[in-house]
C-alpha cells in the first residue's frame, strides 16, 4: 500500500533543525533532539528523499536507491557507500542545501511489520556493543560478563525509555524529518515486488525487474534461525555475541505478554503503515509446510 500526501516544506522555524538533520549523524540527533534519526539519502536528479530506519528495510532501501541513481558500490556493506561516499560528496551536500533552501522533496520510506522487526532488532542488539551497552547499563549489568538480556527485558527497556529515544534500530519507524514534514509515500517490504512497483509508479520511476528485486533482497544482515528449538523463549537470556549466531525463529519469542508489549510500543507504526495488530505467522518455512504449531 502506498499513501501519497504532501511535500517537504521548509520554513524559517525549522530551517536550522533541517540543516542539522541533513549534516549530522544519528547519535547527535538523539542527543540534541531526543529523537532517533538517520540522515536521508537524496536522489541526484529527482527531488526524492529516502528516509531510513534500522531493521526496517534500510539495506534494501539503499540498494534500491543506488539502482535508480545508476550507482555501483565498491563496498560489500552497502551502508558504507552511504556514509563514506554519498554523505561526504559535494553534490549530495548541495542537494541537502536545496532542501533547506525550500525545494520541495517527496519523502519516502520502506517499512517492516513491527512484530518481525522487534525480534530482528533484539537479536541485532545482542551482537553490537554500541547498541547493547546502554541496555546493559539500564539494568545495571556489566557487559563484560557476556550475559545479556531477554526479549521481555529488551521491550521493557524500549517502553520505559520511549520508542523515539532509543537506538534507531528499534525506535519507531519515523525519523526526525517526519516531525518537521509529512511522509509522502511508503512501501511495506512484506508487500513484495507488487508493492515496490506501486511505489515506483507513484514516484514516476521505472519498474524494478524480478532479477533486480532478488538482488535487492539479498542482505548480509539476514539472520540465521534455528528450526529445532522447542517452546517459547521470551524470557530466555542469550549471551552477548558480538557476531552473528543462529537463534530461535521469531515466533518463539512471542507469548501473550510480548505481543501486548509490541502492540503498545509500536502502536504508531501499526496505525501509520496499516499493519494488522494480530501476531502474523512467523514460523520458518519448513515448519509452516509441516503444519507444526498451527
N, C-alpha and C positions, 0 to 999 in steps of 0.2 A: 504494500500500500504506500502511495506517495501523496503527501499533502503539500500543496503549493499555497503560500500565504503572501508574504511581503518581501521587502528588500532591506538590505543593510542601510541604515541611515545614521550618519554620524553628525552630532551637533556639538556645540561648544561645551555642554555639560558633561559629555562622556568622551571628548576627543583625547584628553590626557590619558584616561584609562585605556582607551582603544590603542593608543600608541604603545603603552606599556605591554599590553597583551600581545601585540604583534612583534615585540622585540625581546621579551623576557621569557624565561623558562617556567615550567610548571611549579617548581618549588618556590620561586619568587612570588608567583601569583597566589599560591596558597598562603604564604606568609604575609603578603601585603594586603590581599583582598579577602582572605579567609575563604577561598573557594578554589576547588580543584580546576585546573585548566591546562590544556595543551595548545600550543600555538597552531593556528590553522595553516594549511598549505593552499596557496593561491595559484589558480591556473595562469599560465603565461599569456594566453591570447584571448581568454574569455573571462568575464567578470564573475567567476565562481570561486567560492571559498569552501574548502572541505574541512569540517570540524572533526576532531579526533578524540576518542576516549579509549583508554586501555582496556583490553579484553572484550572489546565490542567491535570487532572487525577492523581495527586500526591498521593492521598489516595489509589486509585486503584492500582497504581504502587507499593506502599509499601506493600499492602496486597498480590499482585501478587508475589513480591519478597519473602515474608515470606512463601508463599505456595511452591515456587520452592526451597527454602532452608530448608524446613521441620521445620519451626519455628512457635511457637504459641506465641501470645502476651497476657500478663496478663492485658494490658491496654485497656479500652474501646475506647480511642482515639489512633488510630494506629500510628500516628506520634510520640507519646510519647515513643513508643517502639524504634523508630528510634533514637530519641535524648537521651533517658535515658538508652538504652540497647546496641544498635548497636554501636553508635559512641564511647562510653567510653570503649568498650570491647577491650581487648588486641589483639584478633585475627583480628578484623576489622581494628584496627590501623596498624597491621602488613600487612594486605592487602594493605593499603594505602602506606606503605613504599615500597611495591613491585611495585606499580605504579610509585613512584618517582624513584625507582632504575632502571626502564626501562622495566618492564614486560608489554607486550602488552595486554591491556584490550579492549574488544569490548564495545563501548559506545552505549547505547540505551536509548530511552525516549518514553513516551506516550505524545500525543499532543491533542489539542482541537480546534474546529473551533473558530477563533478569534471573530466572531460576538456573539456567545453564551458566550464565555469566558469573553468578555468585560462587559456584563451586570452582569454576576456572580461575577466578580471582583469588580464592582461598589457596588453591594449590600453587598458583604463581607466587603468592606472598611467601609461601613456605620455602621457596627456593631463591629468594633475593634479599640479601641482608639489608639494603637501604629501605626495603619495604617492610620486612618483618621486625626490624629494630624498634620502631615506635609502638608496635603492638605488644612486643615483649616488655617494653618499659611501662606500658599501660597496666599490665598485670604484675609488674614488679618482679619480673623474672630475668635471669641472665641468659642472653642468647648464647653465651659461651658454653653453657651446659649441653646445648644441642637439642633440648626438648622444646617443642613449640607450643601450639595452642589448638584447640579443637575447632571444628566448623561453627559450633554454637558460640564459642568464645569470640571467634572472628566476627560473626554477625553482631554480637553484643557490643564489641568494640566500635563497629561502624555506627550502630544505632545510638550509642552513648555519645560518641564524638560528633556525629552528624554526617549524613551521606554527601554533603558538599564540602566537608572539611577534612576529608581523608585522602589518601593517595588516589591519583587519577585512575588506577586500575580497578578500583572498586567503589569509586564515587558514583553519583548519579550520572547518567549519560547526558550530561549537559556541561558545556563549557561556559566560562565567564562571558564569552562573546554573546551567548544567548540570554544573559541577564540584560545586556545592553540592547540587543536586537532580536527580533523574532527569527526562528528557524524557518527556512523556506521549503525544504524538501528533505525527505529521509527515505532510506531503503532498509528494510529488515533483512538481515543476512539469511534468515530462515526461509525467506520467500524465493531464494534461489535465482536462477537466470531470468525467469519471468519478471521478478521484482526489480532486478538490475536493469532489464530492458525498459521497464516503466520509468525508472529514474532517468535513464539516458534519453528517453523520448521527451520527458519533461524539460530536460536541460538542452535539448537540441543536439545531442551527441550521437555519434554512430553507435550501433548496437555491438556489444562485445560478442564474439563468436563463442561456440562451445569450447574450442581449444583455448582461447584467451581466458574464459571463465575457469577452466580447470587449472590453469597456471596461477590465476589469482587466488584460488582456494588453497593452494599448497603453501604451508607455512611452517617454519621451524618451531613456532610457538605451540603447535598442536601437541597436546598431552597424550601420554600413553596410559590406558586404563586397563586394570585387571578385571577379567570376567569371572574369576572364581572366588570372590570374596563373599562369604555368607553373611546375611544380616546387615543391619544399618550401622553406620559409623559416624553419626553426627557429633557424638561426644568423644570420639577417639582422638587422642593427641598424636600427631605424626611428627617425627623428628625433622628439625630444620636441615634441609638437604644441601642448599646452595648449588644444586644441579638437578637435572630432570630425572625423575624416578617414576615408575608406574604406580598408580594409585587406584583405589576402588572407583568404579564408574560413578558418574554424577548422581544417579538415582539412589545410591547407597547412603548419601549424605542427608537425605530428606526424611523427616518424620513430621508429625503434626506441628511441633514447636518450630522447626526450622522453616517449614512452609509459611507459617504465620509471620515469622520474623522477616523473611524476604518480601512478603506481600506488604508489610509495614514500611520497611526501609526504602524499597524501590517503588512505592505507590505512584510516584510521579512518572516514572518510566513506563509502568504498565498503562497508565492513562494516556500519556502523550503519544505513545507509539502503538497503541491498540493491541497490546498483548493480553491474552487470557490470564486471569489471576489463578486459574487452576493449574496444578502441577502437571506439566507435559510428560510424555513418556521419554525418559532419559536413559533407558536401558541401552546397552550396546546392541548392535545389530544382531549378533549371534543369539542373545537371549530373547530378543524380540521375535526372531524366527522360531525359536523353540517354544515360545509362549510362557517362559519362566517368569513368574512374578506378575502375570496378567490376571 
